[in-house]
Amino acid sequence: MISRWPFWLALSGILLAGAGRAAPVEACPGDQGCQVEGGHYRLILPDSAPPGVPLAALMFFHGWQGSAEETAADPGLRALATRLGIALIAPDGTGRTWSFPGAPGRHRDEFAFVGRVLDDVAARFPVDPRRIMASGFSQGGSMVWYLACRMPERFRGFAPVAGAFWEPLPTSCAGPRPALVHTHGTADATVPLAGRALRGGYRQGDVFRSLAILAPQARAVTVTDFAIASDALACLPLTAAGSAPLELCLHPGGHVADPAWIERAWRLTMGGEGPRADHLSVKR
């Protein structure tokens, strides 16, 4: 069922509940974690990983006022990574924010920073650079959208939650069009589906317009196309079978997240067994 976490809790990390198989390992411990030019990141490895076998990984981008330390310490994210047998990469936003186009932050080139983190992870740890999914919540979800647009070749899949492009929207995105599953609440007043104006002249972007920019040939939909139940996530595939998955999933809640959503996106974009059917409505 849809979780009802308060906004302040969701900012600092999504609690993805689930029984882990073994205790995770802190590969970048300490307050500063692993340093690269422009910042740092944290990395959690599953203790049960077979030696010599490269791991898939989830790179999770925290929300506004969050941090890599909070992401790495989140028991739910650690449990999810352990359950899937993957690494958890937690990049840190300078000033507890992300400096993507249109955002108030102007701290660094985020795309160069993420590229350096990915290169450092691949050079130092048993992580397969071809099997990394980017996910994030709220402002971190917006950061994931920009990575899908600017750096689609560096990730195998994208799973943003409650965050899209900001104004001015990109005019186009780099190819190839990536696999992406976006999840959003129809009652989200913090980051509405249609976006909203913020102080200082900044404006969050529209989710449907964001999808049209990322995938111009994708099926156009509106909220009325979704069969949204009170306890279900309703998902619509927007591209034909055989192409990279592209889905929009809506729920009737606000600025919240559910533990099943990222795992579902992982299984859809990264391969493996299908998503659990409980509390899920996929309309085709």
N, C-alpha and C positions, 0 to 999 in steps of 0.2 A: 504494500500500500504506500501511498505517497507520504513521505515524512513531513513533519511540520516544524522543522528546526527554525529558531529565530534567526533573523538576518545577521546579527553580530556573531553568532556561532558559525554560520555557514561561511562567513568571510575568512575565518582562520583555518578552514579545512573541512572537507566533507567527511562525515563519519560513516565509513563504509563497513558496516558490521559483517562479521563472518568468522567462523572458526579457522584459525591458521593451522598449518600443518607443522610448522617449526618456527622457532624464534628468528626474526630477521637479523641481519648483520649490518652494523653501522660502518660503511666503507669510507665515509667522509665525516668523522666525528668532530666535535668541538664547535665553538661558536661561529667559526668562519668556514667550516667544511672544506671543500676542495676549491682552491683559488684558480681563477682564470683572469685574463685581462678584462677589467670592467666590472668584476663582481665575483660571486661564489655560488656554489650549489651544494646540495646534500645528496647522498646516494645511499640507498638501502638495498642490500642484496638478500635473497632468500637463502637461509642456512641449508636448505635441502637441495640446492642446485647441484647437479652432477658435475664433478670436476672436468674441466676441459671442454664443456659444452656451452657455447655462447647463449646468453639469455636474451629474451625479449624484454622490453622495458616500457614503462609508463612514465612520461614526463608530465608532471602536474604543475600548473601555474596557479598560484594562490590568488585570492581576490584582493581588492583594495584594503590596505592596512594589514595584510597578512605577511608571511615571511617563509623562507625556505625551512627555517627551524620548526615553525609550527606545522608545516606540511610533513616534514620528516618525522615529527613526534606524534602525528595524528594516528591513533590506534586503528581506526577504520581503514585508512589508506594503506597502512602497513599490513593489515589483515588481508586486504584485497590482493596486494602484491604477493603475499605469501601463498594465498589460496590459488592464484594463477601461476605461481612459480616464476615470477618475473621480478626485475629490478624496478625500484621506484626512484626516479630522478626528480629532485625538487630544486629548480632554479630560484634565485632570490631576486626580487624586484628592488631596485635602488629607490630609497625613500618609501618603501612599502607600497610601491605602485609600479605600473608598467608604462613605458614611454613609446607606445605605438602611435601611428598617425592619428591626429585629432584629439588625443588625450592631453590633459593638463601637464603631465610629466614630460620633461625634456632633459632627462638625466644621461642618456646614452643611446647608442644605436642598438636596439634590442635584437635585431636580426643578426648582427655581427656577434653579439654576446651569446645568443642561443647557438649559433654555429660553433663558437669556441667551446661551449659546454659539450656539445655533441662530439666534437673532435677529441676533447680531453677524456670523455667517458670511453670512447672507442679505443683510445691509446692506452688507458690505464686499467680498464676493467673488462671482465668477460661478458660484454654486452654486444649483441649483434646490431650494428647501425642500420640494418635493413628491416629491423623488426621493432620499431619504436612508435608508439602512439602518443600524440599530444592531447592533453585534456586540461580543462581549467574551469573555474566557476566565476561568474560575474565579470569583473574586469579581467581576470585571468582567462575567462572564456573568450573575451574579445581578443586577447593576445593570441589565442589559438586560431581564431579566424584569420588574423593577419599572417600567421605562419602558414596556414593553408593556402593563402593567396600569394605570398612572397616566396615561400620555401617548401613547396609541396613535395619536392624530391627528397627532402631530408627525413620525412616521416612516412610510415606506411598507412596511418589512419589518424583522424582527428575527431575529437568528441567534446566540443564546447558545450557548456551549460550556462544558460541565462546571460549571454553576452554575444554581441555581433559586431560588425564594423561600426565605426563612429563617423560622423560627418566631418569633412566632406568624404563621401564614400569613394573607394577606389574606382577608377574608370574601367579597369580590367584586372585580371589575375594571370599569373604565370601558369603555364601548363607543365605537365598534364593535370587535368582536373582530378583532385585527390578524393579518396574515400572519406566521407564526413557524415557524422550523425549529430545533429543539433537538437538539444532538448530545452524546452522553455515552458513557463507557466502562463496560461492565458490571463491570470489575475495578478501577474507580476507588476507591481507599481514602482519598484526600484529600477528595474531595467525592462520597461514595457516592450512588447513585441514590436510596436511601432516606433520605439525609441522615445526620447524626451529631451527637452532643453535643460541644461544645467547652468549654474552660475558661471560667470566669466565668458559666456558665449559658446561654451562647448555643448555638443549635442550627441547623444547616443543614437546609433543608426537603427533603421528598420530591418527586422530579420528577413522578411520576404524579399526586400530589395537586395539585401546581402546575398541571399541565395541566388538571385538572378544574375548578380555580378560574378559570383564564383562559378556558376554553371549556367551560362546563357541558354543552353538547349534543354535545360531541365523542365519538368512539368511545373506549371504555375498553379499554386494552390492558395486558398484563403482559409481562415479559421473555420468557416462553415463546411469545409470539406472533411473535417475531422469528426469522428464519432467519439467524443470525449465523455467518459463516464466518471462518476465521482471518485472511484478508487482505481482508475486505470491510466496507463500511459498510452496514448493513441499515436501511432506512427504511420507516416505515408512515405513509401518509396517514391523518389522524384525522377528516377532515371530507369531506363529499360534494363531488364535482366541481362547479365553478361558484362555490364560496365561496372566501374568502381562504385560501390554502394554510396548512395546519397539519400539520406532520410531526414525528415523533420518530425520530431516527436513532441507532442503537446500534452500538458496535464492541466487540470483546473486550478492548481494551486498558485501561490505567489512566488517570491524570490527564495526558493528552497531547492533542495536536491535530494535525490533518493539513491541509496547505495546500489540499486540494480541498474541504474541508467548507464553508468560508466562501464560496468561489466558487460551489459548488453552490447554497447557500442564496440567494446573490445572484441567480443566474439563475432560480431558482424564484419568489422573492418580488418581484423587481424587473423581470422580463421579460427578453427577449433569447433567445438560443439556449439549448437545453436543456443539462442537465449532461452531462458526459462519462460514458460507460457503464463505463469501466474501473474494476474493483474496487468496484462499486456494486451492491447488491441492493435493489430496491424491491419490497416485498410489498404487494399490494393485496387 
